[in-house]
Amino acid sequence: MAPSILREPICKAHSSSSNTSSITLAPLPKKNGVEFAVYLYGAHVTSWKNEHGGEMLFVSSKAIFKPPTAIRGGIPICFPQFSNLGPLEQHGFARNKHWTVEKDPPPLPSESTAFIDLILKPSEDDFKIWPHRYEFRLRVTLGPDGELLLTSRIRNINTDGKPFTFTFAYRNYLSVSDIGEIRIEGLETLHYLDNLQNREQFTEQGAITFEEEVDKTYLGTPRKIAIIDHEKKMTFVIRKDGLPDAVVWNPWDKKAKAMADFGDDEYKRMLCVEADAVEKGVTLKPGEEWKGKQKLCVVPSSYCSGQLDPQKVLHGS
Ligand code: BG6
């Protein structure tokens, strides 16, 4: 696909349409403004709006929509390598590949209002970089209450009998009112690796709020994490399955200035809270499939506050 086409998302799926086609671009009735947009480039969700048309995801005003740069914002998918912890490019190649819309997808789940199925398979050139055959299917679904669900299915289809191991992340760039007004619930007291200190392990103490650069990989996290925006009086809730880790990242001012595709002050309006399988990785034998799911929703803040002590909810839903 020519890079110019990358400026257009392939899909705007709206919950207000009863017969929403998964790849429609047409404007739909405004009764309910909930919608998402996804690019073929990287299978990258770049927009998720609530019923008032409010944007829930952050995308930088300086984001570059041209290969080989991943889009700065939205929900990049990191596969098959998280970060630079391996031989591949930073965060793996999936976010820099052109995915295709899967034909004849399975029927729309009855509780969903719109969805799209995308697939990534290795080309011969890709195979030289990562010598494995796989099928990576991503379904992006809009739920009846405006929640955004991403389901990844990765299957080993190697014919040489070899297993492969990968790491994975949904990097959620959440749009926040002001980083100083944000608190995370669900990760207190957990162990984390500090990516700013050679991945040394520490244990979180006290409330998780933000006043400087943060790049932490929380280990063995609960399935539910809440990100409370005190100013907006709303809470993002991330529910995840098959994704035991959670990276929390904000570049803060110095790193923001050093990034070509990120505005100098934009760190104040975003926070990445990821749903990841990065620490142990996932190993699949030929024929095996892995599934990693996350559901994002937004609720009034009173819903979550004080309810997400990890000790109580580690194994809860
Ligand atoms: C986060 C990492 O997931 O992604 C950070 O923990 C990294 O270390 C950030 O800086 C952004 O990565 P990139 O490659 O998109 O600039």
py3Dmol code that shows the C-alpha trace and the ligand (Angstrom):
import py3Dmol

protein = """\
ATOM      1  CA  MET A   1       0.000   0.000   0.000  1.00  0.00           C
ATOM      2  CA  ALA A   2       1.310   3.460  -0.830  1.00  0.00           C
ATOM      3  CA  PRO A   3       2.296   5.457   2.240  1.00  0.00           C
ATOM      4  CA  SER A   4      -0.138   8.250   1.347  1.00  0.00           C
ATOM      5  CA  ILE A   5      -3.062   5.919   1.984  1.00  0.00           C
ATOM      6  CA  LEU A   6      -1.813   5.465   5.510  1.00  0.00           C
ATOM      7  CA  ARG A   7      -3.276   8.800   6.493  1.00  0.00           C
ATOM      8  CA  GLU A   8      -6.727   7.229   6.363  1.00  0.00           C
ATOM      9  CA  PRO A   9      -7.885   4.684   8.890  1.00  0.00           C
ATOM     10  CA  ILE A  10      -9.469   1.704   7.195  1.00  0.00           C
ATOM     11  CA  CYS A  11     -12.262   1.400   9.623  1.00  0.00           C
ATOM     12  CA  LYS A  12     -14.593   3.607  11.541  1.00  0.00           C
ATOM     13  CA  ALA A  13     -17.000   1.341  13.281  1.00  0.00           C
ATOM     14  CA  HIS A  14     -19.877   2.986  15.108  1.00  0.00           C
ATOM     15  CA  SER A  15     -22.018   1.394  17.755  1.00  0.00           C
ATOM     16  CA  SER A  16     -25.152   3.188  16.647  1.00  0.00           C
ATOM     17  CA  SER A  17     -25.494   1.218  13.446  1.00  0.00           C
ATOM     18  CA  SER A  18     -27.303  -2.090  13.707  1.00  0.00           C
ATOM     19  CA  ASN A  19     -25.811  -3.440  10.502  1.00  0.00           C
ATOM     20  CA  THR A  20     -22.354  -1.940  10.717  1.00  0.00           C
ATOM     21  CA  SER A  21     -19.998  -3.337   8.154  1.00  0.00           C
ATOM     22  CA  SER A  22     -16.614  -4.035   9.667  1.00  0.00           C
ATOM     23  CA  ILE A  23     -14.827  -1.846   7.128  1.00  0.00           C
ATOM     24  CA  THR A  24     -17.280   0.917   6.533  1.00  0.00           C
ATOM     25  CA  LEU A  25     -15.961   4.433   6.122  1.00  0.00           C
ATOM     26  CA  ALA A  26     -19.329   6.056   5.685  1.00  0.00           C
ATOM     27  CA  PRO A  27     -20.559   8.495   8.307  1.00  0.00           C
ATOM     28  CA  LEU A  28     -23.161   6.900  10.505  1.00  0.00           C
ATOM     29  CA  PRO A  29     -26.024   8.358  12.533  1.00  0.00           C
ATOM     30  CA  LYS A  30     -24.945  10.513  15.452  1.00  0.00           C
ATOM     31  CA  LYS A  31     -27.442   9.121  17.955  1.00  0.00           C
ATOM     32  CA  ASN A  32     -24.563   7.456  19.684  1.00  0.00           C
ATOM     33  CA  GLY A  33     -21.122   8.781  18.871  1.00  0.00           C
ATOM     34  CA  VAL A  34     -19.177   5.726  20.021  1.00  0.00           C
ATOM     35  CA  GLU A  35     -16.679   4.669  17.394  1.00  0.00           C
ATOM     36  CA  PHE A  36     -13.173   3.449  16.787  1.00  0.00           C
ATOM     37  CA  ALA A  37     -10.710   3.745  13.929  1.00  0.00           C
ATOM     38  CA  VAL A  38      -7.989   1.325  12.940  1.00  0.00           C
ATOM     39  CA  TYR A  39      -5.223   1.450  10.369  1.00  0.00           C
ATOM     40  CA  LEU A  40      -4.053  -1.484   8.301  1.00  0.00           C
ATOM     41  CA  TYR A  41      -0.557  -0.237   8.994  1.00  0.00           C
ATOM     42  CA  GLY A  42       0.287  -1.974  12.261  1.00  0.00           C
ATOM     43  CA  ALA A  43      -3.364  -3.008  12.853  1.00  0.00           C
ATOM     44  CA  HIS A  44      -3.167   0.156  14.869  1.00  0.00           C
ATOM     45  CA  VAL A  45      -6.247   1.483  16.669  1.00  0.00           C
ATOM     46  CA  THR A  46      -5.893   5.265  16.585  1.00  0.00           C
ATOM     47  CA  SER A  47      -9.227   6.427  17.927  1.00  0.00           C
ATOM     48  CA  TRP A  48     -11.852   5.308  20.396  1.00  0.00           C
ATOM     49  CA  LYS A  49     -14.625   7.768  21.152  1.00  0.00           C
ATOM     50  CA  ASN A  50     -17.279   7.679  23.831  1.00  0.00           C
ATOM     51  CA  GLU A  51     -20.966   8.445  23.315  1.00  0.00           C
ATOM     52  CA  HIS A  52     -20.300  12.172  23.695  1.00  0.00           C
ATOM     53  CA  GLY A  53     -17.704  12.019  20.921  1.00  0.00           C
ATOM     54  CA  GLY A  54     -14.868  12.421  23.450  1.00  0.00           C
ATOM     55  CA  GLU A  55     -11.564  10.871  22.380  1.00  0.00           C
ATOM     56  CA  MET A  56     -10.259   8.324  24.867  1.00  0.00           C
ATOM     57  CA  LEU A  57      -6.915   7.620  23.190  1.00  0.00           C
ATOM     58  CA  PHE A  58      -3.966   9.939  22.816  1.00  0.00           C
ATOM     59  CA  VAL A  59      -2.330  10.386  19.405  1.00  0.00           C
ATOM     60  CA  SER A  60       0.526  12.853  19.127  1.00  0.00           C
ATOM     61  CA  SER A  61       0.058  15.902  16.936  1.00  0.00           C
ATOM     62  CA  LYS A  62       3.494  14.996  15.565  1.00  0.00           C
ATOM     63  CA  ALA A  63       2.714  11.325  14.872  1.00  0.00           C
ATOM     64  CA  ILE A  64       4.205  10.119  11.598  1.00  0.00           C
ATOM     65  CA  PHE A  65       1.858   8.010   9.478  1.00  0.00           C
ATOM     66  CA  LYS A  66       4.559   6.642   7.233  1.00  0.00           C
ATOM     67  CA  PRO A  67       6.596   3.426   7.357  1.00  0.00           C
ATOM     68  CA  PRO A  68       8.879   2.491   8.932  1.00  0.00           C
ATOM     69  CA  THR A  69       7.796   4.697  11.863  1.00  0.00           C
ATOM     70  CA  ALA A  70       5.131   3.307  14.164  1.00  0.00           C
ATOM     71  CA  ILE A  71       2.219   5.667  14.812  1.00  0.00           C
ATOM     72  CA  ARG A  72       2.868   7.593  18.053  1.00  0.00           C
ATOM     73  CA  GLY A  73      -0.306   7.039  20.015  1.00  0.00           C
ATOM     74  CA  GLY A  74      -3.447   4.932  19.929  1.00  0.00           C
ATOM     75  CA  ILE A  75      -2.776   1.256  20.594  1.00  0.00           C
ATOM     76  CA  PRO A  76       0.406  -0.044  18.959  1.00  0.00           C
ATOM     77  CA  ILE A  77       0.850  -3.806  19.091  1.00  0.00           C
ATOM     78  CA  CYS A  78       4.301  -5.053  20.034  1.00  0.00           C
ATOM     79  CA  PHE A  79       5.086  -8.507  18.614  1.00  0.00           C
ATOM     80  CA  PRO A  80       7.119 -10.724  18.564  1.00  0.00           C
ATOM     81  CA  GLN A  81       9.520  -8.766  20.754  1.00  0.00           C
ATOM     82  CA  PHE A  82       8.845  -6.225  23.440  1.00  0.00           C
ATOM     83  CA  SER A  83      11.290  -3.337  23.732  1.00  0.00           C
ATOM     84  CA  ASN A  84      14.880  -3.926  22.589  1.00  0.00           C
ATOM     85  CA  LEU A  85      15.258  -7.116  24.623  1.00  0.00           C
ATOM     86  CA  GLY A  86      16.205  -9.350  21.711  1.00  0.00           C
ATOM     87  CA  PRO A  87      17.622  -9.378  18.200  1.00  0.00           C
ATOM     88  CA  LEU A  88      14.681  -7.693  16.472  1.00  0.00           C
ATOM     89  CA  GLU A  89      13.829  -4.026  16.021  1.00  0.00           C
ATOM     90  CA  GLN A  90      12.476  -2.171  19.078  1.00  0.00           C
ATOM     91  CA  HIS A  91       9.035  -3.599  19.988  1.00  0.00           C
ATOM     92  CA  GLY A  92       9.076  -6.113  17.111  1.00  0.00           C
ATOM     93  CA  PHE A  93       7.826  -5.721  13.575  1.00  0.00           C
ATOM     94  CA  ALA A  94       4.031  -6.167  13.824  1.00  0.00           C
ATOM     95  CA  ARG A  95       3.446  -2.437  14.368  1.00  0.00           C
ATOM     96  CA  ASN A  96       5.321  -1.687  11.136  1.00  0.00           C
ATOM     97  CA  LYS A  97       3.615  -4.199   8.861  1.00  0.00           C
ATOM     98  CA  HIS A  98       0.655  -3.894   6.569  1.00  0.00           C
ATOM     99  CA  TRP A  99      -2.053  -6.179   7.861  1.00  0.00           C
ATOM    100  CA  THR A 100      -4.974  -7.367   5.789  1.00  0.00           C
ATOM    101  CA  VAL A 101      -8.665  -7.537   6.528  1.00  0.00           C
ATOM    102  CA  GLU A 102      -9.599 -11.139   7.049  1.00  0.00           C
ATOM    103  CA  LYS A 103     -12.181 -12.397   4.617  1.00  0.00           C
ATOM    104  CA  ASP A 104     -15.146 -14.424   5.819  1.00  0.00           C
ATOM    105  CA  PRO A 105     -14.629 -13.701   9.507  1.00  0.00           C
ATOM    106  CA  PRO A 106     -16.690 -15.649  12.016  1.00  0.00           C
ATOM    107  CA  PRO A 107     -20.116 -14.143  12.780  1.00  0.00           C
ATOM    108  CA  LEU A 108     -20.466 -11.026  14.906  1.00  0.00           C
ATOM    109  CA  PRO A 109     -20.774 -11.971  18.576  1.00  0.00           C
ATOM    110  CA  SER A 110     -24.325 -11.133  19.650  1.00  0.00           C
ATOM    111  CA  GLU A 111     -23.243  -8.768  22.426  1.00  0.00           C
ATOM    112  CA  SER A 112     -21.040  -6.695  20.086  1.00  0.00           C
ATOM    113  CA  THR A 113     -22.069  -3.831  17.897  1.00  0.00           C
ATOM    114  CA  ALA A 114     -19.166  -3.621  15.463  1.00  0.00           C
ATOM    115  CA  PHE A 115     -15.949  -5.434  14.813  1.00  0.00           C
ATOM    116  CA  ILE A 116     -13.120  -5.901  12.360  1.00  0.00           C
ATOM    117  CA  ASP A 117     -10.791  -8.870  11.848  1.00  0.00           C
ATOM    118  CA  LEU A 118      -7.238  -8.313  10.686  1.00  0.00           C
ATOM    119  CA  ILE A 119      -4.529 -10.833   9.933  1.00  0.00           C
ATOM    120  CA  LEU A 120      -0.742 -10.771   9.662  1.00  0.00           C
ATOM    121  CA  LYS A 121       1.320 -13.557   8.105  1.00  0.00           C
ATOM    122  CA  PRO A 122       5.064 -13.473   7.420  1.00  0.00           C
ATOM    123  CA  SER A 123       6.341 -12.722   3.930  1.00  0.00           C
ATOM    124  CA  GLU A 124       9.493 -14.455   2.700  1.00  0.00           C
ATOM    125  CA  ASP A 125      11.497 -11.350   3.699  1.00  0.00           C
ATOM    126  CA  ASP A 126       9.961 -11.396   7.172  1.00  0.00           C
ATOM    127  CA  PHE A 127      10.893 -15.055   7.460  1.00  0.00           C
ATOM    128  CA  LYS A 128      14.568 -14.128   7.021  1.00  0.00           C
ATOM    129  CA  ILE A 129      14.336 -11.783  10.010  1.00  0.00           C
ATOM    130  CA  TRP A 130      12.277 -14.070  12.270  1.00  0.00           C
ATOM    131  CA  PRO A 131      12.366 -17.615  10.850  1.00  0.00           C
ATOM    132  CA  HIS A 132       8.922 -18.759  11.911  1.00  0.00           C
ATOM    133  CA  ARG A 133       5.563 -19.280  10.247  1.00  0.00           C
ATOM    134  CA  TYR A 134       2.646 -17.858  12.142  1.00  0.00           C
ATOM    135  CA  GLU A 135      -0.832 -16.463  11.752  1.00  0.00           C
ATOM    136  CA  PHE A 136      -1.634 -13.458  13.902  1.00  0.00           C
ATOM    137  CA  ARG A 137      -5.346 -12.631  13.992  1.00  0.00           C
ATOM    138  CA  LEU A 138      -6.579  -9.482  15.685  1.00  0.00           C
ATOM    139  CA  ARG A 139     -10.247  -8.759  16.295  1.00  0.00           C
ATOM    140  CA  VAL A 140     -11.189  -5.234  17.375  1.00  0.00           C
ATOM    141  CA  THR A 141     -14.715  -5.079  18.761  1.00  0.00           C
ATOM    142  CA  LEU A 142     -16.915  -2.306  20.019  1.00  0.00           C
ATOM    143  CA  GLY A 143     -19.175  -3.546  22.807  1.00  0.00           C
ATOM    144  CA  PRO A 144     -22.759  -2.450  23.458  1.00  0.00           C
ATOM    145  CA  ASP A 145     -21.702  -0.047  26.213  1.00  0.00           C
ATOM    146  CA  GLY A 146     -18.960   1.501  24.121  1.00  0.00           C
ATOM    147  CA  GLU A 147     -16.164  -0.674  25.474  1.00  0.00           C
ATOM    148  CA  LEU A 148     -13.259  -1.509  23.178  1.00  0.00           C
ATOM    149  CA  LEU A 149     -12.124  -5.116  23.054  1.00  0.00           C
ATOM    150  CA  LEU A 150      -8.941  -6.332  21.366  1.00  0.00           C
ATOM    151  CA  THR A 151      -8.427 -10.058  20.960  1.00  0.00           C
ATOM    152  CA  SER A 152      -5.185 -11.408  19.531  1.00  0.00           C
ATOM    153  CA  ARG A 153      -4.783 -15.003  18.440  1.00  0.00           C
ATOM    154  CA  ILE A 154      -1.302 -16.119  17.467  1.00  0.00           C
ATOM    155  CA  ARG A 155      -0.814 -19.579  15.982  1.00  0.00           C
ATOM    156  CA  ASN A 156       2.414 -21.433  15.269  1.00  0.00           C
ATOM    157  CA  ILE A 157       2.146 -22.932  11.780  1.00  0.00           C
ATOM    158  CA  ASN A 158       5.817 -23.911  11.445  1.00  0.00           C
ATOM    159  CA  THR A 159       6.220 -26.986   9.252  1.00  0.00           C
ATOM    160  CA  ASP A 160       9.694 -27.804  10.592  1.00  0.00           C
ATOM    161  CA  GLY A 161       8.375 -28.922  13.995  1.00  0.00           C
ATOM    162  CA  LYS A 162       9.995 -25.966  15.790  1.00  0.00           C
ATOM    163  CA  PRO A 163       8.384 -24.033  18.635  1.00  0.00           C
ATOM    164  CA  PHE A 164       8.757 -20.291  18.853  1.00  0.00           C
ATOM    165  CA  THR A 165       8.763 -17.840  21.738  1.00  0.00           C
ATOM    166  CA  PHE A 166       7.506 -14.273  21.628  1.00  0.00           C
ATOM    167  CA  THR A 167       6.725 -11.328  23.865  1.00  0.00           C
ATOM    168  CA  PHE A 168       3.698  -9.157  23.340  1.00  0.00           C
ATOM    169  CA  ALA A 169       2.158  -5.818  24.347  1.00  0.00           C
ATOM    170  CA  TYR A 170      -0.943  -3.726  23.721  1.00  0.00           C
ATOM    171  CA  ARG A 171       0.454  -0.273  24.414  1.00  0.00           C
ATOM    172  CA  ASN A 172      -2.556   1.822  25.382  1.00  0.00           C
ATOM    173  CA  TYR A 173      -1.856   5.521  24.996  1.00  0.00           C
ATOM    174  CA  LEU A 174      -4.636   6.869  27.220  1.00  0.00           C
ATOM    175  CA  SER A 175      -5.737  10.462  26.819  1.00  0.00           C
ATOM    176  CA  VAL A 176      -5.742  12.132  30.236  1.00  0.00           C
ATOM    177  CA  SER A 177      -6.644  15.617  31.465  1.00  0.00           C
ATOM    178  CA  ASP A 178      -3.323  16.244  33.201  1.00  0.00           C
ATOM    179  CA  ILE A 179      -0.744  13.638  34.201  1.00  0.00           C
ATOM    180  CA  GLY A 180      -0.569  15.234  37.681  1.00  0.00           C
ATOM    181  CA  GLU A 181      -4.236  14.328  38.215  1.00  0.00           C
ATOM    182  CA  ILE A 182      -3.827  10.618  37.531  1.00  0.00           C
ATOM    183  CA  ARG A 183      -3.642   7.693  39.919  1.00  0.00           C
ATOM    184  CA  ILE A 184      -3.484   3.997  39.087  1.00  0.00           C
ATOM    185  CA  GLU A 185      -5.214   1.396  41.206  1.00  0.00           C
ATOM    186  CA  GLY A 186      -4.447  -2.292  40.983  1.00  0.00           C
ATOM    187  CA  LEU A 187      -0.641  -2.236  40.874  1.00  0.00           C
ATOM    188  CA  GLU A 188       0.175  -1.091  44.417  1.00  0.00           C
ATOM    189  CA  THR A 189       2.466  -3.423  46.377  1.00  0.00           C
ATOM    190  CA  LEU A 190       3.478  -5.363  43.250  1.00  0.00           C
ATOM    191  CA  HIS A 191       7.004  -6.105  42.071  1.00  0.00           C
ATOM    192  CA  TYR A 192       8.188  -4.202  39.050  1.00  0.00           C
ATOM    193  CA  LEU A 193      11.255  -3.926  36.847  1.00  0.00           C
ATOM    194  CA  ASP A 194      12.444  -0.367  36.478  1.00  0.00           C
ATOM    195  CA  ASN A 195      13.311   0.069  32.798  1.00  0.00           C
ATOM    196  CA  LEU A 196      15.092   3.313  33.695  1.00  0.00           C
ATOM    197  CA  GLN A 197      17.431   1.442  36.060  1.00  0.00           C
ATOM    198  CA  ASN A 198      18.639  -1.521  34.002  1.00  0.00           C
ATOM    199  CA  ARG A 199      15.456  -3.447  34.761  1.00  0.00           C
ATOM    200  CA  GLU A 200      16.323  -3.741  38.416  1.00  0.00           C
ATOM    201  CA  GLN A 201      13.468  -5.188  40.468  1.00  0.00           C
ATOM    202  CA  PHE A 202      11.672  -3.132  43.125  1.00  0.00           C
ATOM    203  CA  THR A 203       8.409  -3.367  45.012  1.00  0.00           C
ATOM    204  CA  GLU A 204       5.833  -0.635  44.587  1.00  0.00           C
ATOM    205  CA  GLN A 205       5.154   1.342  47.738  1.00  0.00           C
ATOM    206  CA  GLY A 206       2.107   3.520  48.168  1.00  0.00           C
ATOM    207  CA  ALA A 207      -0.089   5.310  45.688  1.00  0.00           C
ATOM    208  CA  ILE A 208       0.851   5.335  42.019  1.00  0.00           C
ATOM    209  CA  THR A 209       0.827   8.938  40.887  1.00  0.00           C
ATOM    210  CA  PHE A 210       3.088  10.837  38.478  1.00  0.00           C
ATOM    211  CA  GLU A 211       5.624  13.594  38.890  1.00  0.00           C
ATOM    212  CA  GLU A 212       8.557  12.402  36.775  1.00  0.00           C
ATOM    213  CA  GLU A 213       9.518  10.036  33.964  1.00  0.00           C
ATOM    214  CA  VAL A 214       8.224   6.503  34.507  1.00  0.00           C
ATOM    215  CA  ASP A 215       8.996   3.280  32.659  1.00  0.00           C
ATOM    216  CA  LYS A 216       8.105   0.273  34.807  1.00  0.00           C
ATOM    217  CA  THR A 217       7.155  -3.299  34.019  1.00  0.00           C
ATOM    218  CA  TYR A 218       4.792  -4.566  36.732  1.00  0.00           C
ATOM    219  CA  LEU A 219       4.880  -8.328  37.112  1.00  0.00           C
ATOM    220  CA  GLY A 220       2.043 -10.761  37.792  1.00  0.00           C
ATOM    221  CA  THR A 221      -0.602  -8.057  37.748  1.00  0.00           C
ATOM    222  CA  PRO A 222      -4.324  -8.488  38.439  1.00  0.00           C
ATOM    223  CA  ARG A 223      -6.639  -8.857  35.486  1.00  0.00           C
ATOM    224  CA  LYS A 224      -8.172  -5.486  36.251  1.00  0.00           C
ATOM    225  CA  ILE A 225      -6.338  -2.151  36.443  1.00  0.00           C
ATOM    226  CA  ALA A 226      -7.976   1.244  36.956  1.00  0.00           C
ATOM    227  CA  ILE A 227      -6.567   4.577  35.822  1.00  0.00           C
ATOM    228  CA  ILE A 228      -8.348   7.356  37.653  1.00  0.00           C
ATOM    229  CA  ASP A 229      -8.484  10.835  36.155  1.00  0.00           C
ATOM    230  CA  HIS A 230      -9.438  13.082  39.071  1.00  0.00           C
ATOM    231  CA  GLU A 231      -9.984  16.169  36.949  1.00  0.00           C
ATOM    232  CA  LYS A 232     -12.302  14.473  34.474  1.00  0.00           C
ATOM    233  CA  LYS A 233     -13.851  12.408  37.287  1.00  0.00           C
ATOM    234  CA  MET A 234     -13.621   9.341  35.118  1.00  0.00           C
ATOM    235  CA  THR A 235     -11.760   6.075  35.267  1.00  0.00           C
ATOM    236  CA  PHE A 236     -10.343   3.890  32.545  1.00  0.00           C
ATOM    237  CA  VAL A 237     -10.671   0.226  33.395  1.00  0.00           C
ATOM    238  CA  ILE A 238      -8.439  -2.286  31.650  1.00  0.00           C
ATOM    239  CA  ARG A 239      -9.470  -5.924  31.933  1.00  0.00           C
ATOM    240  CA  LYS A 240      -7.036  -8.406  30.480  1.00  0.00           C
ATOM    241  CA  ASP A 241      -6.640 -12.120  29.892  1.00  0.00           C
ATOM    242  CA  GLY A 242      -3.472 -13.995  29.027  1.00  0.00           C
ATOM    243  CA  LEU A 243      -1.450 -10.829  29.674  1.00  0.00           C
ATOM    244  CA  PRO A 244       0.188 -11.075  33.106  1.00  0.00           C
ATOM    245  CA  ASP A 245       2.345  -7.943  32.967  1.00  0.00           C
ATOM    246  CA  ALA A 246       1.650  -4.224  32.684  1.00  0.00           C
ATOM    247  CA  VAL A 247       4.111  -1.562  31.573  1.00  0.00           C
ATOM    248  CA  VAL A 248       3.422   1.973  32.738  1.00  0.00           C
ATOM    249  CA  TRP A 249       5.208   4.619  30.706  1.00  0.00           C
ATOM    250  CA  ASN A 250       5.372   8.390  30.529  1.00  0.00           C
ATOM    251  CA  PRO A 251       8.438   9.992  28.893  1.00  0.00           C
ATOM    252  CA  TRP A 252       8.130  13.280  30.851  1.00  0.00           C
ATOM    253  CA  ASP A 253       9.661  16.527  29.608  1.00  0.00           C
ATOM    254  CA  LYS A 254      13.273  15.706  28.660  1.00  0.00           C
ATOM    255  CA  LYS A 255      12.494  12.552  26.706  1.00  0.00           C
ATOM    256  CA  ALA A 256       9.455  14.211  25.137  1.00  0.00           C
ATOM    257  CA  LYS A 257      11.735  16.896  23.702  1.00  0.00           C
ATOM    258  CA  ALA A 258      14.076  14.254  22.330  1.00  0.00           C
ATOM    259  CA  MET A 259      11.318  12.415  20.440  1.00  0.00           C
ATOM    260  CA  ALA A 260      10.765  13.686  16.898  1.00  0.00           C
ATOM    261  CA  ASP A 261       7.194  12.404  16.728  1.00  0.00           C
ATOM    262  CA  PHE A 262       6.001  13.725  20.087  1.00  0.00           C
ATOM    263  CA  GLY A 263       5.160  17.287  21.148  1.00  0.00           C
ATOM    264  CA  ASP A 264       7.276  18.859  23.910  1.00  0.00           C
ATOM    265  CA  ASP A 265       4.329  19.216  26.306  1.00  0.00           C
ATOM    266  CA  GLU A 266       2.252  16.266  25.214  1.00  0.00           C
ATOM    267  CA  TYR A 267       3.521  14.092  28.049  1.00  0.00           C
ATOM    268  CA  LYS A 268       1.093  16.002  30.272  1.00  0.00           C
ATOM    269  CA  ARG A 269      -1.916  14.656  28.386  1.00  0.00           C
ATOM    270  CA  MET A 270      -1.053  10.988  28.003  1.00  0.00           C
ATOM    271  CA  LEU A 271      -0.202   7.904  29.971  1.00  0.00           C
ATOM    272  CA  CYS A 272       0.629   4.479  28.606  1.00  0.00           C
ATOM    273  CA  VAL A 273      -0.723   1.604  30.631  1.00  0.00           C
ATOM    274  CA  GLU A 274      -0.083  -1.585  28.747  1.00  0.00           C
ATOM    275  CA  ALA A 275      -1.495  -5.095  28.803  1.00  0.00           C
ATOM    276  CA  ASP A 276       1.533  -7.300  28.229  1.00  0.00           C
ATOM    277  CA  ALA A 277       3.153 -10.709  28.212  1.00  0.00           C
ATOM    278  CA  VAL A 278       6.738  -9.516  28.354  1.00  0.00           C
ATOM    279  CA  GLU A 279       8.584 -10.994  31.266  1.00  0.00           C
ATOM    280  CA  LYS A 280       8.292 -14.730  30.672  1.00  0.00           C
ATOM    281  CA  GLY A 281       7.185 -14.645  27.046  1.00  0.00           C
ATOM    282  CA  VAL A 282       4.951 -17.199  25.386  1.00  0.00           C
ATOM    283  CA  THR A 283       6.156 -20.390  23.724  1.00  0.00           C
ATOM    284  CA  LEU A 284       4.021 -22.150  21.124  1.00  0.00           C
ATOM    285  CA  LYS A 285       4.637 -25.531  19.520  1.00  0.00           C
ATOM    286  CA  PRO A 286       3.460 -26.063  15.939  1.00  0.00           C
ATOM    287  CA  GLY A 287      -0.329 -26.190  15.901  1.00  0.00           C
ATOM    288  CA  GLU A 288      -0.683 -24.337  19.207  1.00  0.00           C
ATOM    289  CA  GLU A 289      -2.480 -21.026  19.535  1.00  0.00           C
ATOM    290  CA  TRP A 290      -2.209 -18.275  22.149  1.00  0.00           C
ATOM    291  CA  LYS A 291      -4.935 -15.794  22.963  1.00  0.00           C
ATOM    292  CA  GLY A 292      -4.406 -12.380  24.597  1.00  0.00           C
ATOM    293  CA  LYS A 293      -7.432 -10.181  25.275  1.00  0.00           C
ATOM    294  CA  GLN A 294      -7.973  -6.736  26.682  1.00  0.00           C
ATOM    295  CA  LYS A 295     -11.150  -4.781  27.270  1.00  0.00           C
ATOM    296  CA  LEU A 296     -11.049  -1.017  27.806  1.00  0.00           C
ATOM    297  CA  CYS A 297     -13.948   0.877  29.252  1.00  0.00           C
ATOM    298  CA  VAL A 298     -14.541   4.221  30.892  1.00  0.00           C
ATOM    299  CA  VAL A 299     -16.699   4.639  33.996  1.00  0.00           C
ATOM    300  CA  PRO A 300     -17.383   7.401  36.532  1.00  0.00           C
ATOM    301  CA  SER A 301     -14.486   7.554  39.015  1.00  0.00           C
ATOM    302  CA  SER A 302     -16.493   6.561  42.080  1.00  0.00           C
ATOM    303  CA  TYR A 303     -16.873   3.100  40.546  1.00  0.00           C
ATOM    304  CA  CYS A 304     -13.274   2.066  41.148  1.00  0.00           C
ATOM    305  CA  SER A 305     -11.707   4.029  43.886  1.00  0.00           C
ATOM    306  CA  GLY A 306     -10.419   1.863  46.704  1.00  0.00           C
ATOM    307  CA  GLN A 307     -11.643  -1.400  45.216  1.00  0.00           C
ATOM    308  CA  LEU A 308      -8.548  -2.577  43.450  1.00  0.00           C
ATOM    309  CA  ASP A 309      -6.211  -3.767  46.135  1.00  0.00           C
ATOM    310  CA  PRO A 310      -4.129  -6.333  44.202  1.00  0.00           C
ATOM    311  CA  GLN A 311      -4.184  -8.739  47.117  1.00  0.00           C
ATOM    312  CA  LYS A 312      -7.987  -8.873  46.857  1.00  0.00           C
ATOM    313  CA  VAL A 313      -8.370  -8.921  43.124  1.00  0.00           C
ATOM    314  CA  LEU A 314      -5.306 -10.760  41.869  1.00  0.00           C
ATOM    315  CA  HIS A 315      -7.440 -13.662  40.783  1.00  0.00           C
ATOM    316  CA  GLY A 316     -10.689 -11.769  40.385  1.00  0.00           C
ATOM    317  CA  SER A 317     -12.370 -10.731  37.171  1.00  0.00           C
TER     318      SER A 317
END
"""
ligand_1 = """\
16
BG6
C 7.330 1.498 26.265
C 8.695 1.157 26.799
O 6.571 0.337 26.166
O 7.457 2.066 24.970
C 9.579 2.385 26.782
O 8.581 0.638 28.109
C 9.635 2.983 25.394
O 10.884 2.020 27.189
C 8.202 3.255 24.931
O 10.384 4.169 25.407
C 8.107 3.859 23.532
O 8.767 3.064 22.601
P 8.832 3.508 21.085
O 9.704 2.502 20.402
O 7.428 3.449 20.557
O 9.393 4.893 21.073
"""
view = py3Dmol.view(width=600, height=400)
view.addModel(protein, "pdb")
view.setStyle({"model": 0}, {"cartoon": {"style": "trace"}})
view.addModel(ligand_1, "xyz")
view.setStyle({"model": 1}, {"stick": {}})
view.zoomTo()
view.show()
